């Protein structure tokens, strides 16, 4: 459990690491970092956990802190799937540019 927990970092630590590496061409705010982390969560590349934290701890809000870590998914995410993707709808296999590109390999 200790090893698992030590693999997490809060958004401030992620921000600091990116700043120290100098890999961003623009100055990123904490809000930018959290938006990026949320995108990575939705993509299945990062997971988040919430822990109790002392008030005043950097990155804590209302006594809680979000921690993040990278993950290697067992299976790759399939991407977006639309329930209304069928003939006669606005989104359909016959007018889908992505389907055409995918089949044109």
Secondary structure, DSSP 8 states (H G I E B T S, - for coil): -HHHHHT-EEHHHHHHHHHHHT--SS---HHHHHHHHHHHHHTTSEEEEEEE--TT-TTEETTEEEEEEE---SS-------TT-STTSSS-TTT-HHHHHHH--
